[in-house]
């Protein structure tokens, strides 16, 4: 019985940490975090952002078009030895390149999985790769 209670408490703690991480990234200013600009049209950068997140094996939990920007919320699920994380990617709308992209990333457990800069660089690299691979798509 005692072991069962500990398991329930551990599960509750993990759920609390997960919820806190998402609230942290949502509360940040739209231009917070790591920023990179891409010399491509908004539609191409928007598509590359989704593909970049997916290629990092992150789960997109929400996408919303807001005035002046696209906001994508994503998570790295908890599993195995991973505590997971939550992130937000913002693509600034502009009629012409360059297009700015901002990434905020919050680990659920501060000692796991690398920092915001590392994850942002990896997503930006996947986006750049996608933009190079399909330059003529609208």
N, C-alpha and C positions, 0 to 999 in steps of 0.2 A: 504494500500500500504506500509506503513512504517513497519508494522509487517512482511510483506513478504520479505522485504529487510533484516531485522534482521535475519530471518530464513535462507536466502541464505548466509549471512555472517557467521552465526554459522556453517552451513554445510561446507563451504569452510575452516573454521578454523579446524574443525574435520578432514577433508581430509588432510590438511597440517600436523597436528599432527600425523596422521597415517603414512604418508610417511616418516616423520622425524624419527619416532621410528624404522621403518624397516631399514633405512639407518644407524642409530646408531648401531644396532646389527650386521649388515653386515660388518661394518668398524672395529669392534673389532678383535683383534688377535685371531687365531683359538683356543688357549688354555686359553682365557680370561674367566672370570666369575667363577661360582662355578664348582668344579671338584670332580668327584667320580670315583673310579675304580671298575670294576666288574670282578669277577673271573669266567669268562665264555668265550667261543669262540666269535670271532668278529661277526659272522653271528647271533648268539643268542642275543648278545647285540644290534646289529643293529635292529633286529626285535623288541626287547623289547623297544627300544627307540621310534619307531613309535607307538607301542601300548600304551606306557606310555603317550605320547603326546595326543593321541586320547582319552584315558580314563580321561584325565584332561579336556576334552571338548574344546580343542584348535584345531584350523584349521591349517593343514599343507598347506603351500603355495608353497613350493618348496623342493625337495630333490635332491641332486647332489653328485655323487661320484667324489671326487677330489683325486689327488695323496696323498696317506697317510691318507685319512679321508673321512667320510660321513658327509655332512652338511645338516641339516634339518632346514628350516625356518618355523616359525609358528606364528599365531596371536590369540589373544583373541579378538573376535569381539566387537565392540562398541554396546551397547544396554542397554535399561533401564537406570539404574544409573551407568552402567559401561562405562568407557572411553576407555576400551580396552588396548591392549599391543601388543608388538611384541617380538619375541624371536628367538634364534638360538641355536640348539643343535649340537655339533660336537662329532662324535665317531671316535677316533683315531684307524687306522688299525694297527693290530699287528698279527703276526703268532701264538702267544700264549698268553693266559691270563697272567696278568690282562689287561683289556681293559679300557682305560681312556675315560670318557665322560665329556664334558664341556658345561655348559649352561649359556647363556647371555640372560637377560630378561629386557626389557625397557618398563615401563608404559608410556602410552601416556599422562597421567595427573599425575604428581608426587605425588598427595595425595590420589590416588585411588588404592585399591586392593592389598596392601601388596608389599613387596620388592622382589628383585631377589632371595635372599637366600630362602625365603619361597616357591616361585614357583619352584625353582630348587630342593629343598628337596622333594616336593610333586611329581615331575616328577621322581626323582630318586627312591622314594618309590614305585611308580607304576611299574617302570622298574624292581626293585628287586623282587616285587611280581610276575611279569610275568616270570622272570628267575627261581624262585622257583617252579612255577606252571608247567613249561614245561622244565625240565632240559635235556631231551634226544633229543630234536629237533635239527637238524643240523643248 
